[in-house]
């Protein structure tokens, strides 16, 4: 009996352990990217990018496009098949102060990896779409500048670089910094329209200085070299702010560009602004005029800098479907508003994201864990009720409150005993009247 009790206790302990583990799995936030961090730093991005590549190694690979002037990697996440015949590129944080787009791009990457085979766009899973058109995401093109905007010049590790930066004019405070650590605005350092100085500063500063000539900056060349290596179908550049998108076209890109901006317009609801000319050394005109690649610049957020992080969810929801729809659309057909669905959940992306950030994961228990828990509970219940806690099983004889079986009818005591009365004593004293009569008779003999 002791062995059975010990066995039951062990089983109950296992049930408790499995249940605790399962509950923690259900209610834990299983996402890698922390989208609640208002200052999503280079270190945060590096850790998350490595974690994504490790967790989803079959669908996501991490590489560096090169290093910044202060020695930081310009990370690139590749999602989908390396054998895909086409690619699209998404990049963010060209301007340092617009770092809210860094976690947006990272959260988008995690969404595609996490729901690789579950979510569908127009009837195709992410896996199917990205097997034909691979996605390249560069979430922080200007890591040095982002660190300056977040932490000031103390974030520059190279002493010489930092001392030079201290001499550059700053518009507003360091939180308003747009350039890289050398005081060059990367979005003025491309070739197309470089000599147009109407929208430029003439000295190194926190913004709008294009450099001495095109392509002087490591960050610029990282993007140039990337697109040159690819059969790039489209480039999507995330900026802030104004809730508008900029686009334009050449004869070679008109149809494809219209296909791209149709998706952007439907997903964001922003107004579009058509641009022509050669630009002023910006990325937009370089990709369109020099590489003839369809390109759109999406300006998210409203208000001042730094962007209020409360806008993150709205920005994410308006942008998350754009890359995957673009990849799908550039297979040949122009698609309508995406019908994103999941095989495991009928909730919208917005609802799922909100619940996820409310500290509850939407992932269900694996079936085998649920089965183990059910069997363990059933076994514990049977052991406890049938063996351990069976009525009267372990009660000691005579113990108060004991529940003993009724004795057989043949051995039961008389009703008086059952009522709690004492048994009659055969040697009890004679009745008083008989005693008195005997006493009188004895007196008569004596007289």
C-alpha positions as CSV (number, residue, x, y, z in Angstrom):
1,X,0.0,0.0,0.0
2,X,2.8,2.4,0.8
3,X,4.3,1.8,-2.7
4,X,1.0,2.6,-4.3
5,X,0.8,5.9,-2.3
6,X,4.3,6.8,-3.3
7,X,3.5,6.0,-6.9
8,X,0.4,8.2,-6.8
9,X,2.4,11.1,-5.3
10,X,5.1,10.8,-8.0
11,X,2.4,10.8,-10.7
12,X,0.7,13.9,-9.2
13,X,4.1,15.6,-9.1
14,X,4.7,14.9,-12.7
15,X,1.3,16.2,-13.6
16,X,2.0,19.4,-11.7
17,X,5.4,19.8,-13.4
18,X,4.0,19.2,-16.9
19,X,1.1,21.5,-16.3
20,X,3.3,24.3,-15.0
21,X,5.6,23.9,-18.0
22,X,2.7,23.9,-20.5
23,X,1.0,26.9,-18.9
24,X,4.3,28.8,-19.0
25,X,4.6,27.9,-22.7
26,X,1.1,29.1,-23.5
27,X,1.3,32.4,-21.6
28,X,4.9,33.3,-22.3
29,X,5.7,35.8,-25.0
30,X,7.5,33.6,-27.5
31,X,8.4,36.4,-29.9
32,X,12.1,37.3,-30.4
33,X,11.8,40.9,-31.3
34,X,10.9,43.3,-28.4
35,X,8.7,45.8,-30.1
36,X,7.9,47.6,-26.8
37,X,11.4,49.1,-26.6
38,X,11.2,52.8,-27.6
39,X,14.9,52.9,-28.2
40,X,15.6,49.8,-30.3
41,X,19.4,50.0,-30.4
42,X,22.0,48.4,-32.6
43,X,22.8,45.9,-29.8
44,X,19.1,45.0,-29.6
45,X,18.9,44.5,-33.3
46,X,22.0,42.4,-33.5
47,X,20.9,40.1,-30.7
48,X,17.4,39.7,-32.3
49,X,18.7,39.2,-35.8
50,X,21.0,36.4,-34.6
51,X,18.2,34.8,-32.6
52,X,15.9,34.8,-35.6
53,X,18.5,33.3,-37.9
54,X,19.1,30.6,-35.3
55,X,15.5,29.9,-34.4
56,X,14.4,29.7,-38.1
57,X,17.5,28.5,-39.7
58,X,15.6,26.7,-42.5
59,X,14.0,29.9,-43.7
60,X,16.1,32.8,-42.5
61,X,19.8,33.6,-42.9
62,X,21.8,36.5,-41.5
63,X,24.8,38.2,-43.1
64,X,26.6,41.5,-42.9
65,X,26.7,43.8,-45.9
66,X,29.8,45.5,-44.4
67,X,30.8,47.6,-41.5
68,X,30.0,51.2,-40.7
69,X,32.7,53.8,-40.0
70,X,32.5,53.0,-36.3
71,X,32.8,49.2,-36.9
72,X,29.2,48.2,-36.6
73,X,27.7,45.5,-38.9
74,X,25.1,46.5,-41.5
75,X,23.0,43.4,-41.0
76,X,20.8,41.8,-43.7
77,X,18.2,39.1,-43.2
78,X,17.4,36.8,-46.1
79,X,14.0,35.1,-46.0
80,X,13.0,32.4,-48.3
81,X,14.9,30.2,-50.7
82,X,18.5,31.0,-51.9
83,X,17.5,29.4,-55.1
84,X,14.8,31.9,-55.8
85,X,15.1,33.6,-59.3
86,X,14.0,37.0,-58.0
87,X,14.5,39.2,-55.0
88,X,13.0,42.3,-53.4
89,X,14.8,44.5,-50.9
90,X,13.4,46.3,-47.8
91,X,15.6,48.7,-45.9
92,X,15.2,51.1,-43.0
93,X,17.0,53.6,-40.8
94,X,18.9,55.4,-43.5
95,X,18.2,58.5,-41.5
96,X,19.3,58.0,-37.9
97,X,16.4,59.7,-36.1
98,X,13.9,57.5,-37.8
99,X,14.9,54.5,-35.8
100,X,11.3,53.5,-35.1
101,X,11.4,51.7,-38.5
102,X,14.1,49.4,-37.2
103,X,11.9,47.2,-35.0
104,X,9.1,47.5,-37.7
105,X,11.4,45.8,-40.2
106,X,12.5,43.3,-37.6
107,X,8.9,42.5,-36.6
108,X,8.0,42.0,-40.2
109,X,10.9,39.5,-40.6
110,X,9.7,37.6,-37.6
111,X,6.1,37.5,-38.8
112,X,7.2,35.9,-42.1
113,X,9.5,33.4,-40.3
114,X,7.0,32.5,-37.6
115,X,4.1,31.9,-39.9
116,X,6.1,30.6,-42.8
117,X,3.7,27.7,-43.6
118,X,0.6,28.9,-41.8
119,X,-0.3,32.3,-43.2
120,X,-1.5,32.8,-46.7
121,X,-1.7,35.7,-49.1
122,X,-4.1,35.3,-51.9
123,X,-4.0,31.5,-51.4
124,X,-0.3,31.2,-51.2
125,X,1.8,30.6,-48.1
126,X,4.7,32.7,-47.2
127,X,6.9,29.7,-48.0
128,X,5.5,29.4,-51.5
129,X,5.9,33.1,-52.2
130,X,9.4,33.4,-50.9
131,X,10.5,30.3,-52.6
132,X,10.2,32.2,-55.9
133,X,11.0,35.7,-54.8
134,X,13.4,35.9,-51.9
135,X,13.1,38.8,-49.4
136,X,16.2,40.8,-48.2
137,X,15.6,43.0,-45.1
138,X,18.2,45.5,-44.0
139,X,16.7,46.9,-40.8
140,X,19.4,49.5,-39.9
141,X,21.5,50.9,-42.8
142,X,22.9,53.6,-40.5
143,X,23.7,52.0,-37.2
144,X,26.2,54.7,-36.1
145,X,23.8,57.5,-36.7
146,X,21.0,55.6,-34.9
147,X,23.2,55.3,-31.8
148,X,24.0,59.1,-31.9
149,X,20.3,59.9,-32.1
150,X,19.6,57.6,-29.2
151,X,22.6,58.1,-26.9
152,X,24.5,61.1,-28.2
153,X,28.2,61.3,-29.3
154,X,29.3,59.2,-26.4
155,X,28.0,56.2,-28.4
156,X,30.8,56.6,-31.0
157,X,33.6,54.2,-30.0
158,X,36.3,55.5,-32.2
159,X,38.0,58.4,-30.5
160,X,39.1,60.3,-33.6
161,X,35.6,59.8,-35.2
162,X,34.0,61.1,-32.0
163,X,36.2,64.2,-31.7
164,X,35.5,65.2,-35.3
165,X,31.8,64.7,-34.8
166,X,31.9,67.1,-31.9
167,X,32.7,69.9,-34.4
168,X,29.8,69.3,-36.7
169,X,26.8,71.7,-36.6
170,X,23.7,70.1,-35.1
171,X,20.1,71.0,-36.0
172,X,18.1,70.8,-32.8
173,X,19.7,68.2,-30.5
174,X,21.5,64.9,-31.1
175,X,18.0,63.3,-30.9
176,X,17.4,65.0,-34.3
177,X,20.5,63.5,-36.0
178,X,20.0,62.2,-39.5
179,X,23.6,61.6,-40.8
180,X,26.1,58.9,-40.2
181,X,29.1,59.3,-37.7
182,X,31.0,61.3,-40.4
183,X,28.4,63.9,-40.7
184,X,27.2,62.7,-44.2
185,X,23.5,62.3,-44.9
186,X,23.4,58.9,-46.7
187,X,20.3,59.8,-48.5
188,X,22.3,62.6,-50.3
189,X,25.3,60.4,-51.1
190,X,24.0,58.5,-54.2
191,X,24.8,59.4,-57.8
192,X,21.6,60.6,-59.4
193,X,21.3,64.4,-59.0
194,X,24.3,64.5,-56.7
195,X,25.4,68.0,-58.0
196,X,22.0,69.5,-57.2
197,X,22.7,71.6,-54.1
198,X,19.3,73.2,-53.6
199,X,18.5,70.8,-50.7
200,X,21.9,70.3,-49.2
201,X,24.3,71.6,-46.6
202,X,27.8,72.4,-47.7
203,X,29.6,71.2,-44.6
204,X,29.5,68.0,-42.6
205,X,26.6,68.3,-40.1
206,X,23.8,66.4,-38.6
207,X,21.8,66.4,-41.8
208,X,21.7,67.2,-45.5
209,X,25.4,67.1,-46.3
210,X,26.0,64.7,-49.3
211,X,29.7,64.3,-49.1
212,X,32.5,65.4,-51.4
213,X,31.3,63.0,-54.1
214,X,28.9,60.1,-54.6
215,X,29.4,56.8,-52.9
216,X,32.0,58.0,-50.3
217,X,30.2,56.3,-47.4
218,X,30.3,52.7,-46.4
219,X,26.6,52.6,-45.7
220,X,25.8,53.9,-49.2
221,X,28.0,51.3,-50.9
222,X,26.4,48.5,-48.8
223,X,23.1,49.2,-50.5
224,X,24.5,49.8,-53.9
225,X,26.5,46.6,-53.9
226,X,23.5,44.6,-52.6
227,X,21.1,45.6,-55.3
228,X,23.8,45.1,-58.0
229,X,24.2,41.5,-57.0
230,X,20.5,40.7,-57.2
231,X,17.8,40.2,-59.8
232,X,16.0,42.8,-57.8
233,X,12.3,43.3,-58.7
234,X,11.5,46.1,-56.2
235,X,13.0,48.2,-53.4
236,X,11.0,49.4,-50.5
237,X,12.5,52.1,-48.3
238,X,11.0,52.8,-44.8
239,X,11.3,56.4,-43.6
240,X,9.4,58.9,-41.4
241,X,7.4,61.0,-41.5
242,X,4.2,62.5,-42.9
243,X,2.1,59.4,-43.9
244,X,2.9,59.7,-47.6
245,X,4.7,57.6,-50.1
246,X,7.0,58.9,-52.9
247,X,7.3,57.2,-56.2
248,X,8.2,57.8,-59.9
249,X,9.1,55.8,-62.9
250,X,11.0,55.6,-66.1
251,X,10.0,53.9,-69.4
252,X,11.5,50.7,-68.2
253,X,9.8,50.7,-64.8
254,X,6.4,52.3,-65.3
255,X,4.2,49.1,-65.3
256,X,6.1,47.5,-62.4
257,X,6.1,50.8,-60.4
258,X,2.4,51.2,-60.7
259,X,2.0,47.6,-59.5
260,X,4.1,48.4,-56.5
261,X,2.4,51.6,-55.5
262,X,-1.0,50.1,-55.9
263,X,-0.1,47.7,-53.1
264,X,1.4,50.4,-50.9
265,X,-1.6,52.6,-51.4
266,X,-4.1,49.9,-50.5
267,X,-2.1,48.7,-47.4
268,X,-1.2,52.1,-45.9
269,X,-4.0,54.3,-47.0
270,X,-1.4,57.1,-47.4
271,X,-1.5,59.6,-50.2
272,X,1.1,59.2,-53.0
273,X,3.4,61.9,-54.4
274,X,4.8,61.4,-57.9
275,X,8.4,62.6,-58.3
276,X,10.3,63.3,-61.5
277,X,13.8,64.6,-62.3
278,X,17.1,63.4,-61.0
279,X,16.8,64.2,-57.3
280,X,19.6,65.5,-55.2
281,X,21.7,62.4,-54.5
282,X,18.9,60.5,-52.8
283,X,18.3,56.7,-52.9
284,X,15.0,57.1,-54.6
285,X,16.3,58.5,-57.8
286,X,19.3,56.3,-57.8
287,X,17.4,53.1,-57.8
288,X,14.9,54.4,-60.4
289,X,17.1,56.2,-62.8
290,X,20.4,54.3,-62.5
291,X,19.4,50.7,-61.8
292,X,15.9,51.0,-63.2
293,X,14.4,49.2,-60.2
294,X,10.8,49.9,-59.1
295,X,11.2,51.8,-55.9
296,X,8.9,53.4,-53.3
297,X,9.7,55.5,-50.2
298,X,7.1,55.1,-47.5
299,X,7.0,57.9,-44.9
300,X,5.4,56.6,-41.8
301,X,4.4,58.3,-38.5
302,X,3.4,61.8,-37.6
303,X,4.5,64.4,-35.0
304,X,8.1,65.3,-34.0
305,X,11.3,63.4,-33.4
306,X,11.9,61.1,-31.9
307,X,8.8,59.5,-33.2
308,X,6.3,58.6,-30.4
309,X,6.6,54.8,-30.0
310,X,2.9,54.6,-29.4
311,X,2.6,54.7,-33.2
312,X,4.6,51.5,-33.7
313,X,1.6,49.1,-33.9
314,X,-0.1,51.3,-36.5
315,X,3.0,51.6,-38.6
316,X,3.7,47.8,-38.4
317,X,0.1,46.9,-39.4
318,X,0.2,49.2,-42.4
319,X,3.5,47.9,-43.7
320,X,3.7,44.2,-42.8
321,X,1.8,42.9,-45.8
322,X,3.6,45.1,-48.4
323,X,6.8,43.0,-48.9
324,X,5.0,39.7,-49.1
325,X,2.3,41.1,-51.4
326,X,5.0,42.7,-53.6
327,X,6.9,39.4,-53.8
328,X,3.6,37.7,-54.8
329,X,2.7,40.3,-57.3
330,X,6.0,40.3,-59.1
331,X,5.4,36.7,-60.1
332,X,3.3,38.2,-62.9
333,X,-0.2,39.2,-61.8
334,X,-1.4,42.4,-60.2
335,X,-3.2,41.3,-57.0
336,X,-6.1,42.9,-55.1
337,X,-6.1,43.8,-51.4
338,X,-4.4,40.8,-49.6
339,X,-6.6,38.2,-48.0
340,X,-4.3,37.1,-45.3
341,X,-5.4,34.0,-43.5
342,X,-4.0,31.4,-41.2
343,X,-4.5,27.7,-41.0
344,X,-4.4,27.9,-37.2
345,X,-6.1,31.2,-36.3
346,X,-8.9,33.2,-37.8
347,X,-7.8,36.4,-36.1
348,X,-6.4,39.4,-38.0
349,X,-2.8,40.4,-37.8
350,X,-3.7,43.4,-35.7
351,X,-5.6,41.4,-33.1
352,X,-2.9,38.8,-32.9
353,X,-0.2,41.4,-32.5
354,X,-2.2,43.2,-29.7
355,X,-2.8,39.9,-27.8
356,X,0.9,39.0,-28.2
357,X,2.0,42.2,-26.7
358,X,-0.5,41.9,-23.9
359,X,1.8,39.1,-22.6
360,X,-0.1,36.1,-24.0
361,X,1.2,33.9,-26.9
362,X,-1.3,32.7,-29.4
363,X,0.5,29.4,-29.9
364,X,-1.5,26.3,-28.8
365,X,-0.2,23.4,-26.7
366,X,1.4,20.7,-28.8
367,X,-1.1,17.8,-29.1
368,X,1.3,15.3,-27.4
369,X,1.6,17.5,-24.3
370,X,-2.2,17.8,-24.1
371,X,-2.5,14.0,-24.4
372,X,0.1,13.4,-21.7
373,X,-1.6,15.8,-19.3
374,X,-5.0,14.2,-19.9
375,X,-3.7,10.7,-19.3
376,X,-1.8,11.7,-16.2
377,X,-4.8,13.4,-14.7
378,X,-7.0,10.4,-15.4
379,X,-4.4,8.0,-13.9
380,X,-4.0,10.1,-10.8
381,X,-7.7,10.4,-10.3
382,X,-8.2,6.6,-10.5
383,X,-5.3,5.8,-8.2
384,X,-6.4,8.4,-5.6
385,X,-10.1,7.5,-5.6
386,X,-9.8,3.7,-5.9
387,X,-6.8,3.0,-3.8
388,X,-5.5,5.8,-1.6
389,X,-8.7,7.6,-0.6
390,X,-11.1,4.6,-0.6
391,X,-13.6,4.9,2.4
392,X,-12.4,3.0,5.5
393,X,-9.3,1.6,3.8
394,X,-6.7,2.9,6.3
395,X,-8.8,3.6,9.4
396,X,-7.5,2.0,12.6
397,X,-10.0,-0.1,14.7
398,X,-11.7,1.9,17.4
399,X,-10.4,5.2,16.0
400,X,-12.8,8.0,16.4
401,X,-14.7,8.8,13.2
402,X,-13.6,5.4,11.7
403,X,-15.9,4.0,9.0
404,X,-16.0,0.2,9.7
405,X,-17.9,-2.3,7.7
406,X,-21.1,-3.5,9.4
407,X,-20.8,-6.9,11.2
408,X,-22.7,-9.9,9.9
409,X,-26.3,-10.2,11.1
410,X,-25.5,-13.4,13.1
411,X,-22.9,-11.8,15.2
412,X,-24.6,-8.5,15.8
413,X,-25.3,-7.6,19.5
414,X,-28.8,-7.3,20.9
415,X,-30.8,-4.2,20.2
416,X,-30.1,-3.0,23.7
417,X,-26.4,-3.1,23.1
418,X,-26.8,-1.3,19.8
419,X,-28.6,1.4,21.7
420,X,-25.6,1.8,24.0
421,X,-27.2,-0.1,27.1
422,X,-25.1,-2.4,29.3
423,X,-25.7,-6.2,29.2
424,X,-27.7,-7.7,32.2
425,X,-25.6,-9.3,35.0
426,X,-26.7,-12.8,35.9
427,X,-25.5,-12.2,39.5
428,X,-27.4,-9.1,40.1
429,X,-29.0,-8.4,43.5
430,X,-32.5,-10.0,44.2
431,X,-35.6,-7.9,44.2
432,X,-36.2,-6.0,47.5
433,X,-39.6,-7.6,48.1
434,X,-38.2,-11.1,47.9
435,X,-35.4,-10.1,50.3
436,X,-37.9,-8.8,52.8
437,X,-40.1,-11.9,52.7
438,X,-37.1,-14.1,53.3
439,X,-36.1,-11.9,56.3
440,X,-39.6,-12.2,57.8
441,X,-39.5,-16.0,57.6
442,X,-36.2,-16.1,59.3
443,X,-37.5,-13.9,62.2
444,X,-40.4,-16.3,62.6
445,X,-38.1,-19.2,62.9
446,X,-36.1,-17.4,65.6
447,X,-39.2,-16.6,67.7
